[in-house]
Amino acid sequence: MSARSARSPGSARAQPSNGTIDGVGRSLCRRWKRVPESQVDAEVAFALFCRTPEEGAQEAFSRLAGSVWSAGRPTAGAVPWVRKALANLEQCPPGHQARLLLLLGLLAETSPPPGGADVRGEIRGGLDACLSLLTSYAARPGREDGGISGPVPALLYLLAQFPEEADRILVSTRAVALPEEDRARLERCLARRDADVPALGRVWPTPAGWVLTEEEERRDRAWAAQLDDATAEKFWRKDTRSLLAYSGAKAYGALSVGMSGLSRGTGGEGTATSQSRPEPVGGAAATAVPAGPLGGHADVIRCPACRHRLGEEPTGGVRCSGCGARYSARRGYLDLTRVADGTADVIAANAPLYLPRYESLLRPSFLRVHGINWNDAITVEAEHQYLRDHVRPVGGPVLDLAAGAGSWTRTLARSAGENQVIALDLATDMLDRLRATQPGVLALRGSAVELPFGDASLGAVNCWNALQAMDDPEAAIREVGRCLHPGGTFTVLTFQPARDPVYRHFQAMIEDCLGVRSFDPEALGSSLEAAGMTVRETTAPGAFLLLTAVREG
């Protein structure tokens, strides 16, 4: 808070000009209130927050949040603060209202079961005021944002915490103009599981994005039918937590970094349909992969089991010259995993449902929530440009590690040439898509922790938006270091923990629900150094971590 807004030291409402709570302020408050110091801190932080202009509201909110929420739980001063916040909610400007509502939602979500001070019960008792605020805000004239700016995202996050009040909430929100993706997310968070309509694992970031075809419905029901009730309930609860995390992160992202049109809910979270396949690299006349399953890279590709050379066989597969292991070539790529499709191949089982929704729904939503990219500061074009600027192969071909459907493979092929790029992934459906769009690029099915390449044989490696999803990223980094030629580059897009503790809470929930992680930049740099690489460039907007490392000689 600015010095000009502070009252005189002799005033009963005196506060330091920098907005901190000093010993004098605590002493005065204890004299007025005769309450515990933890409650005084919350009371003073609330007063400071309410008097702070919008340009300083985010910093004041951080202080306020720290006084009532710490170590993932409400503090001792949370209950009286909740009462004060609910009583004064309508007196605050929209930006302050949104932050208070988000904090109320956070307290409700993380409140322990009733026993002592029932924070959640206090908030539930004030839902009428919250519902009234939602309907009054939505009814204001001149709004062109679809109902998802101001306090509305925070209100939706707060209301989603109370499935026991589902009927009252849904009746109150029925006449409110909400984007379909936001409404569907709220309704799912408030719903009870129906064994006859499983919809498990097919709701994030919004159920509106998961309108399944008849074939997809059939597959989904067949999978769900194999689950016992306890497992199905576990999936349901995890799905709910993932939606709550997305809703909270979206509300906080709107306040902390702002939102683009897509992130607001005017697109980018809606119904995903099968995407049109991009044109092959170089157009319809793209060159074919050189004859044979090794695609002209026999000097580079090795047996993942013993690292001996592979020889092509008349049957179309390859055989290891060392251990004698055979690997099949089918569907246009060499399979170096010896893992068959089926129940053991979880990735292959899930890919048919995820693939049509990956580029249009799942990937942009994940980047927003995990990278704090609600303002779309990192665009797809910026990602492609980073690769064009930083991938510098030396002494061998470029490997696109965990290539997926090949979006980044395409950029690498245009820069280095199709015959100098190898794409590797574990998901068969992803590789099928990649082969269909880029027939001139050699595709391999393989594991990141057992790279099927010789020592120092690769000129560059790219691992884009994948390291955080690997079971053993340390092992993958060691393998990259082993295979990379001295002077070759290793480009990475991944994520770091959010510095803001409130946002970190939502990010950690996403990590737990989606099975991903974030990396401390220094620790990741140490892992790269241990693998023989040195970080030469780092870009870290929001919670992104884009880096380029070089293999030392």
C-alpha positions in Angstrom: 0.0 0.0 0.0 1.2 3.5 -0.8 2.4 5.8 2.0 -0.3 8.4 1.2 -3.1 5.8 2.0 -1.7 5.1 5.5 -3.3 6.8 8.5 -1.4 8.7 11.1 0.4 6.6 13.7 -1.9 7.8 16.5 -5.0 6.6 14.7 -6.7 3.5 15.9 -6.5 2.2 12.3 -2.8 3.0 11.9 -0.9 0.8 9.6 2.7 0.8 8.3 3.1 2.4 4.8 4.4 -0.8 3.4 1.3 -2.8 4.4 3.1 -5.1 6.9 1.8 -6.0 10.3 4.3 -4.8 12.8 4.5 -5.3 16.6 2.7 -2.0 17.3 -0.2 -3.1 15.1 -0.5 -6.4 16.8 -0.4 -4.8 20.2 -3.2 -2.3 19.3 -5.3 -5.0 17.8 -5.0 -7.2 20.9 -6.0 -4.3 23.1 -9.1 -3.6 20.9 -10.2 -7.2 20.3 -8.8 -9.2 23.2 -8.4 -12.2 20.8 -5.6 -14.6 20.0 -2.7 -13.2 17.9 -3.4 -15.6 15.0 -6.9 -14.0 14.7 -5.4 -10.5 15.0 -3.2 -11.3 12.0 -6.1 -12.4 9.9 -8.2 -9.4 11.0 -5.5 -6.9 10.2 -4.6 -8.6 6.9 -8.3 -8.5 5.9 -8.5 -4.8 6.7 -5.3 -4.0 4.8 -6.6 -6.1 1.8 -9.9 -4.3 1.7 -8.2 -0.9 1.7 -5.7 -1.8 -1.0 -6.3 -0.4 -4.5 -6.5 -3.0 -7.3 -3.0 -2.4 -8.5 -1.7 -3.7 -5.2 -4.4 -6.3 -4.5 -2.5 -9.3 -5.6 0.3 -8.7 -3.1 -2.2 -7.8 -0.4 -4.0 -11.0 -1.2 -0.9 -13.1 -0.7 -0.5 -11.7 2.8 -4.1 -12.3 3.5 -4.0 -15.9 2.3 -0.9 -16.5 4.4 -2.8 -15.4 7.5 -5.7 -17.8 7.2 -4.2 -20.7 5.1 -0.8 -22.3 5.7 0.8 -25.6 4.9 -2.3 -26.6 2.9 -4.7 -26.1 5.8 -6.8 -23.3 7.3 -5.1 -21.6 10.2 -6.5 -20.9 13.7 -7.8 -17.5 12.6 -9.7 -18.9 9.6 -13.2 -19.2 11.2 -13.6 -15.6 12.3 -12.1 -14.4 9.1 -14.6 -16.4 7.1 -17.5 -14.8 9.0 -16.0 -11.3 8.4 -15.4 -12.0 4.7 -18.9 -13.3 4.1 -20.4 -10.3 6.0 -18.4 -7.8 3.9 -18.3 -9.5 0.5 -20.8 -7.2 -1.3 -18.9 -4.1 -0.1 -15.8 -5.0 -2.0 -15.0 -4.2 -5.7 -15.1 -7.1 -8.2 -11.4 -7.9 -8.1 -11.3 -8.0 -4.4 -14.5 -10.0 -4.3 -13.0 -12.6 -6.7 -9.9 -13.0 -4.5 -12.0 -13.4 -1.3 -14.2 -16.0 -3.0 -11.2 -17.9 -4.3 -9.8 -18.0 -0.8 -13.1 -19.1 0.7 -13.1 -21.9 -1.9 -9.6 -22.9 -1.0 -10.5 -23.0 2.7 -13.5 -25.1 2.0 -11.6 -27.5 -0.1 -8.7 -28.0 2.4 -10.7 -27.8 5.6 -10.3 -31.0 7.7 -13.4 -33.0 8.7 -15.6 -31.3 11.4 -14.3 -31.8 14.9 -12.9 -28.5 15.9 -13.5 -25.2 14.2 -15.6 -26.1 11.2 -14.4 -23.8 8.5 -16.2 -25.6 5.8 -19.5 -25.4 7.7 -19.1 -21.7 8.2 -18.6 -21.2 4.4 -21.5 -23.5 3.6 -23.7 -21.4 5.9 -22.9 -18.3 3.8 -23.7 -19.8 0.4 -26.8 -17.7 0.0 -24.7 -14.6 -0.2 -22.4 -16.2 -2.8 -25.4 -17.3 -4.9 -26.9 -13.9 -4.7 -23.7 -12.3 -5.8 -23.5 -14.7 -8.8 -27.0 -14.0 -10.1 -26.6 -10.2 -9.5 -23.3 -10.1 -11.3 -24.5 -12.2 -14.2 -27.6 -9.9 -14.6 -25.5 -6.7 -15.0 -26.0 -5.0 -18.4 -23.3 -4.5 -20.9 -21.3 -7.7 -20.2 -19.7 -9.3 -23.3 -17.5 -11.9 -21.7 -19.8 -14.8 -21.5 -20.1 -14.7 -17.7 -16.6 -15.8 -16.9 -14.8 -12.7 -15.8 -14.8 -10.7 -12.6 -15.8 -12.8 -9.6 -17.6 -15.5 -11.6 -14.7 -18.0 -12.1 -13.9 -17.8 -8.3 -17.6 -18.2 -7.5 -17.8 -21.4 -9.6 -14.7 -22.8 -7.9 -16.3 -22.1 -4.5 -19.7 -23.5 -5.3 -18.1 -26.7 -6.7 -16.9 -27.6 -3.2 -20.4 -28.3 -2.0 -22.0 -31.4 -3.7 -24.4 -31.7 -0.8 -25.9 -28.4 -1.9 -26.1 -29.4 -5.5 -29.9 -28.9 -5.9 -29.8 -25.4 -4.5 -26.7 -24.4 -6.5 -28.0 -25.8 -9.8 -31.4 -24.1 -9.5 -29.7 -20.8 -8.7 -27.3 -21.1 -11.6 -29.8 -22.3 -14.2 -30.6 -18.8 -15.4 -27.0 -17.6 -15.3 -25.3 -17.4 -18.8 -22.3 -19.5 -18.4 -20.1 -21.0 -21.1 -20.9 -24.7 -21.6 -17.5 -25.9 -20.5 -17.7 -24.0 -17.2 -21.3 -25.2 -16.5 -20.4 -28.8 -17.3 -17.4 -28.6 -15.0 -19.5 -27.3 -12.1 -22.3 -29.9 -12.7 -19.8 -32.7 -12.7 -18.1 -31.5 -9.5 -21.6 -31.5 -7.8 -22.7 -34.8 -9.2 -22.9 -38.2 -7.5 -21.4 -41.2 -9.3 -23.8 -43.3 -11.4 -22.7 -46.8 -12.0 -24.7 -47.0 -15.2 -23.0 -43.9 -16.7 -19.4 -44.4 -15.8 -17.7 -41.4 -17.6 -14.4 -42.1 -15.7 -11.2 -40.5 -16.9 -13.1 -38.7 -19.6 -14.0 -35.3 -18.0 -10.8 -33.2 -17.8 -10.6 -30.3 -18.2 -14.4 -30.2 -18.8 -17.0 -32.9 -19.6 -18.1 -30.6 -22.5 -14.9 -31.6 -24.3 -15.8 -35.4 -24.1 -18.7 -36.0 -26.3 -17.9 -39.5 -27.4 -18.8 -41.3 -30.6 -20.7 -44.5 -30.5 -17.5 -46.5 -30.9 -15.8 -44.5 -28.1 -18.8 -45.1 -25.9 -18.6 -48.8 -26.5 -14.9 -48.9 -25.6 -15.4 -46.7 -22.6 -18.2 -48.9 -21.2 -16.2 -52.1 -21.8 -13.3 -50.6 -19.9 -15.4 -49.4 -17.0 -17.2 -52.7 -16.7 -13.9 -54.3 -15.6 -13.6 -52.1 -12.6 -14.9 -53.1 -9.1 -16.9 -50.5 -7.2 -14.0 -49.4 -5.0 -11.8 -48.7 -8.0 -14.5 -46.9 -9.9 -15.1 -44.7 -6.9 -11.4 -43.9 -6.6 -11.4 -42.9 -10.3 -14.5 -40.7 -9.7 -12.9 -38.9 -6.8 -9.7 -38.3 -8.7 -11.6 -36.9 -11.7 -13.5 -34.6 -9.3 -10.2 -33.4 -7.8 -8.7 -32.7 -11.2 -11.7 -30.5 -12.2 -11.6 -28.6 -8.9 -7.9 -28.0 -9.5 -8.6 -26.7 -13.0 -11.4 -24.5 -11.8 -9.3 -23.0 -9.0 -6.3 -22.5 -11.2 -8.5 -20.8 -13.8 -10.0 -18.5 -11.3 -6.6 -17.6 -9.8 -5.0 -17.3 -13.3 -7.6 -14.7 -14.2 -6.6 -12.7 -11.2 -2.8 -13.1 -11.4 -1.9 -13.1 -15.1 -5.1 -12.4 -16.9 -6.9 -14.5 -19.5 -6.9 -14.7 -23.2 -10.1 -15.2 -25.2 -9.6 -18.9 -25.4 -8.8 -19.3 -21.7 -11.9 -17.3 -20.7 -14.1 -20.1 -22.1 -14.9 -18.6 -25.4 -13.1 -21.4 -27.1 -10.3 -23.9 -26.4 -12.2 -25.9 -23.7 -15.2 -26.8 -25.7 -16.2 -29.9 -27.5 -13.3 -31.6 -29.2 -13.8 -33.4 -32.4 -11.5 -35.5 -34.5 -8.9 -33.2 -36.0 -8.2 -33.0 -39.7 -4.8 -34.5 -40.4 -2.1 -32.0 -41.3 -0.4 -32.2 -44.7 2.7 -34.3 -44.8 6.0 -32.5 -44.6 6.8 -31.1 -48.0 3.3 -31.6 -49.2 1.7 -34.6 -50.9 5.0 -35.5 -52.7 6.9 -36.0 -49.4 9.8 -38.4 -49.8 9.4 -41.9 -48.6 11.5 -43.4 -45.8 14.5 -45.2 -47.4 13.9 -48.9 -47.9 14.2 -51.1 -44.9 13.0 -50.8 -41.3 16.2 -49.0 -40.2 15.5 -46.2 -42.7 19.2 -45.6 -43.6 20.2 -45.2 -39.9 21.8 -48.7 -39.4 24.9 -47.0 -38.0 22.9 -45.3 -35.3 20.2 -47.6 -34.2 21.1 -50.3 -31.7 19.4 -53.2 -29.8 17.9 -51.7 -26.6 18.8 -54.8 -24.7 22.5 -55.2 -25.4 23.3 -52.2 -27.7 24.7 -54.3 -30.5 24.0 -53.6 -34.1 20.8 -54.6 -35.8 20.6 -56.4 -39.1 17.6 -56.3 -41.4 15.8 -59.6 -42.2 14.0 -60.7 -45.3 10.7 -60.8 -43.3 10.9 -57.1 -42.8 12.0 -57.1 -39.2 15.5 -56.8 -37.6 17.7 -59.1 -35.6 20.3 -58.2 -33.0 23.8 -59.3 -34.0 24.7 -59.7 -30.3 21.9 -61.2 -28.2 19.8 -62.5 -31.2 16.7 -60.6 -30.2 14.2 -60.0 -33.0 12.1 -56.9 -33.5 9.1 -56.5 -35.8 8.4 -53.8 -38.3 4.7 -53.2 -38.8 2.3 -50.4 -39.5 5.2 -48.4 -41.0 7.6 -48.3 -38.0 10.0 -50.6 -36.2 8.9 -51.7 -32.7 11.9 -51.9 -30.4 10.0 -52.5 -27.2 8.9 -56.1 -27.4 5.7 -55.0 -25.7 2.6 -56.1 -27.5 -0.6 -54.1 -27.8 -3.3 -55.2 -25.4 -4.1 -55.0 -21.8 -0.5 -54.6 -20.8 -0.1 -51.6 -23.1 -2.0 -48.9 -21.2 -0.8 -46.2 -23.5 -2.1 -48.0 -26.6 -5.4 -48.6 -24.8 -6.1 -45.0 -24.0 -4.6 -43.3 -27.0 -7.7 -43.8 -29.3 -9.8 -41.7 -27.0 -7.1 -39.1 -26.2 -5.6 -38.6 -29.7 -8.5 -36.8 -31.4 -8.7 -34.4 -28.4 -5.0 -33.9 -27.8 -4.1 -30.8 -29.8 -7.5 -29.0 -29.5 -8.3 -29.7 -25.9 -5.9 -31.6 -23.7 -2.6 -30.0 -24.6 -3.6 -26.3 -24.5 -5.5 -26.9 -21.2 -2.6 -28.7 -19.6 -0.2 -25.8 -20.6 -2.6 -23.3 -19.2 -3.1 -25.0 -15.8 0.4 -26.4 -15.3 2.4 -23.6 -16.9 0.2 -20.7 -15.7 -0.4 -19.9 -19.4 -4.0 -18.5 -19.0 -2.9 -15.4 -20.9 -1.4 -17.6 -23.7 2.0 -15.9 -23.2 3.6 -19.1 -24.7 1.9 -19.7 -28.1 2.3 -22.7 -30.3 4.2 -20.6 -32.8 6.6 -19.4 -30.1 7.3 -23.1 -29.3 8.1 -23.9 -32.9 10.3 -20.8 -33.1 12.2 -21.9 -30.1 13.1 -25.2 -31.8 14.1 -23.4 -35.0 16.4 -21.1 -33.0 18.0 -23.6 -30.6 18.2 -27.1 -32.2 21.7 -27.4 -33.5 22.6 -31.0 -34.5 26.3 -32.1 -34.5 27.6 -35.4 -35.9 24.3 -37.3 -36.3 20.6 -37.2 -36.9 18.0 -35.4 -34.7 15.9 -37.5 -32.3 12.4 -36.3 -31.4 12.0 -38.1 -28.1 8.4 -38.8 -27.1 7.3 -37.4 -30.4 3.6 -38.0 -30.0 1.7 -37.3 -33.2 4.6 -35.4 -34.6 3.8 -31.7 -34.3 7.4 -30.9 -33.3 8.9 -33.6 -35.6 7.5 -31.6 -38.5 9.4 -28.5 -37.4 12.6 -30.5 -36.9 12.2 -32.1 -40.3 11.8 -28.8 -42.1 14.9 -27.5 -40.4 17.2 -30.5 -40.6 15.7 -32.5 -43.5 13.4 -35.5 -43.2 16.1 -38.0 -43.7 18.0 -36.5 -40.7 15.2 -36.8 -38.2 14.1 -39.9 -36.2 10.8 -39.8 -34.2 10.4 -42.1 -31.2 7.4 -42.7 -29.0 5.7 -45.5 -27.0 2.1 -44.9 -28.1 1.1 -46.9 -31.2 -1.8 -44.6 -32.2 0.5 -41.6 -31.9 3.0 -43.2 -34.2 0.2 -44.2 -36.7 -0.8 -40.5 -36.9 2.9 -39.4 -37.3 3.5 -41.9 -40.0 0.4 -40.8 -41.9 1.4 -37.2 -41.9 5.2 -37.5 -42.2 6.1 -40.6 -44.2 9.5 -39.2 -44.9 10.6 -39.4 -41.2 11.8 -42.6 -39.7 9.5 -43.6 -36.8 10.4 -46.0 -34.0 8.5 -47.4 -31.1 10.8 -47.4 -28.1 11.4 -46.4 -24.5 13.0 -43.2 -23.3 14.9 -45.1 -20.5 16.4 -47.6 -23.0 17.1 -45.5 -26.1 17.9 -47.8 -29.1 20.9 -45.8 -30.2 24.7 -46.1 -30.0 26.8 -44.0 -27.7 27.4 -40.4 -29.0 25.5 -41.2 -32.2 22.7 -38.6 -32.1 23.4 -35.0 -33.3 20.6 -33.5 -31.3 17.7 -34.6 -29.1 14.4 -32.8 -28.5 12.0 -33.7 -25.7 9.0 -31.3 -25.8 6.3 -31.3 -23.2 7.0 -34.9 -22.2 9.8 -35.1 -19.5 7.3 -34.4 -16.7 5.1 -37.4 -17.7 7.9 -39.9 -17.7 8.1 -42.5 -14.9 11.9 -42.1 -14.6 13.0 -38.8 -16.1 16.5 -39.1 -14.5 17.1 -42.3 -16.4 15.8 -40.7 -19.6 18.2 -37.8 -19.1 21.1 -40.2 -18.6 20.2 -42.0 -21.8 20.1 -38.7 -23.7 23.6 -37.9 -22.4 24.9 -41.3 -23.4 23.5 -41.0 -27.0 24.2 -37.4 -27.7 27.3 -36.5 -29.8 29.6 -33.9 -28.2 28.4 -30.4 -29.1 24.9 -31.6 -29.9 21.9 -29.9 -28.3 19.2 -31.2 -26.0 16.1 -29.0 -26.1 13.4 -29.4 -23.5 10.0 -27.9 -22.6 8.7 -28.9 -19.2 7.5 -27.2 -16.0 8.7 -25.9 -12.7 6.8 -25.5 -9.4 4.7 -22.3 -9.2 6.3 -19.9 -6.7 2.9 -18.7 -5.5 1.8 -21.1 -2.7 -1.9 -20.8 -3.7 -1.3 -21.6 -7.3 1.2 -24.3 -6.3 -1.7 -26.0 -4.5 -3.7 -26.3 -7.7 -0.6 -27.3 -9.7 0.3 -30.0 -7.2 -3.3 -31.4 -7.4 -3.0 -31.6 -11.2 0.3 -33.4 -10.8 -1.3 -35.9 -8.5 -4.4 -36.5 -10.6 -2.7 -36.6 -14.0 0.5 -38.4 -12.9 2.9 -35.7 -13.9 5.5 -33.6 -12.1 7.4 -30.3 -12.1 11.2 -29.8 -11.8 13.2 -27.5 -9.7 15.4 -25.7 -12.3 18.6 -26.1 -10.3 18.0 -29.8 -9.6 17.2 -30.4 -13.3 20.4 -28.6 -14.2 22.4 -30.8 -11.9 20.8 -33.9 -13.5 21.8 -32.7 -16.9 25.3 -31.9 -15.7 25.6 -35.4 -14.3 24.7 -36.8 -17.7 27.5 -34.7 -19.4 25.4 -31.8 -20.5 25.6 -28.1 -19.7 22.5 -25.8 -19.7 23.3 -22.9 -22.2 19.9 -21.2 -22.3 16.8 -21.1 -20.1 13.4 -19.4 -20.6 11.0 -19.6 -17.7 7.8 -17.6 -18.1 5.0 -18.5 -15.6 5.7 -22.1 -14.5 7.2 -23.1 -17.9 10.8 -24.3 -18.2 12.3 -24.2 -21.7 16.0 -24.9 -21.9 18.8 -25.9 -24.2 21.7 -28.0 -23.0 24.8 -29.0 -24.9 26.7 -32.3 -24.6 30.2 -31.6 -23.5 33.2 -33.3 -25.2 
